[in-house]
Amino acid sequence: MRFLTVFIWILLFATCTSNGPATEFLANTRDTTISLKDSLGNLKITIPDRYDTFLKWTQYSDCGSCGTERYRFQPKRLPIFLESGFFWDDLKDSIDQVTVIHRQRIIYSDSSDNDFMKSLHPKLVTDARIDPLIYKNKHVFDTLQLINGKWTSLITSDYYDTITRQYSKTVWGAILLRGKLIQIQFSLLTKEKDSISENFVNKSKQMMNKVFSLNGI
């Protein structure tokens, strides 16, 4: 009887923990909630404590459906740069941020099927490989994994440029929420070799694992 009781408690614990967001403790981080536009609801994410500045803007483009809504956390000591227009010059150094991005109008009608993310993933990888922070890296890692009940596209890049002497590191995740693609991009570009640059990819992956839609959709 005692063995049966213990087994039931283990089963209940496993059931409860598998249905909610990841709750593991990450040092020097905090949870925050972003209210997304277009009736997308709230997105709970975990960010580093050093990100003390929040920015929100619309990145307009050359067509009505090509623009994006962007939400960014970063340290206030670093330059503020808000991408806008059809083309822009990216920052060449001093990037340390997480950006949440979604299109203004594009909706995927069959997004209720989680398998649809599998068809989007290859395009996300292609887009990532031409990004200034990633394109020089020949060993980009990508995968699809289930995070908090959602199929999530995950792309990571960890590169050191011997010419510019810069560390370029990214962890990009993407999920579908109410028919819209939500991208979460952790990005670092620095010449500093310190605990932040050394742990950026692993810690960002852990934070990506805690992304959770408070709407449960």
C-alpha positions, 0 to 999 in steps of 0.5 A, a space after each residue: 500500500 505504501 508503494 502504491 501511495 508513493 507511486 500515485 504522488 509521483 504520477 500526480 507530480 509529473 502530471 502537474 509539472 508537465 502541463 505548465 511553463 518551466 519553473 527552474 530557477 535561473 540566477 540573475 534573471 527575472 520574469 516579465 510579461 509583454 502585452 502584445 498588439 493585435 489581440 495576441 494577449 500576453 507573453 511571459 518571458 524570462 530576461 537577464 537582470 541587466 536588461 533595464 530598458 524596454 522599447 516598443 515600436 512598429 517597424 514599417 516597411 514597403 508594404 502594408 503586410 510587411 511591417 512588424 511589431 517589435 518589443 525589446 529589452 536591453 541594458 540602458 548603457 548600450 546604444 538604442 537602435 530601432 530597426 525601421 523601413 525596408 532596409 537599415 544599417 545594423 549596429 556593428 558592435 555593442 549588442 546585448 538584447 532580446 527582441 520579440 517580433 511579430 508581423 502586423 497582418 499576416 495570419 496562418 489559417 492552419 496554425 491550430 495544427 502544431 505540425 505547421 511549425 515544421 513547415 515554417 522551420 526551414 524558412 526561419 533557418 534560411 532567414 537566420 543564415 543571412 542575418 548579420 549576426 549569423 551569416 559568417 557562422 558555418 555551424 549554425 544549430 537548429 531544431 524543433 522541440 516541444 516547449 510548454 505544449 508548443 512546437 518551437 523553432 530553435 536556432 543558435 549560433 556561436 561565432 568568434 570573428 578573428 578579424 573584428 575580434 568580436 563574439 557574435 552569439 544568438 538564440 532565436 526561437 519562434 512559436 505560433 500564437 493565435 495564428 501569428 508567428 512570434 519570434 524571440 531573438 536573444 542577440 549578443 555582439 561584443 569584444 568582451 570575453 566575460 561570463 556574459 559572452 561565455 554563458 550567453 547561448 546556454 543561458 538564453 536557451 534556458 530562458 527560451 525554454 521558459 517562454 509561455 503564453 498566458 493565454 494558453 493558445 
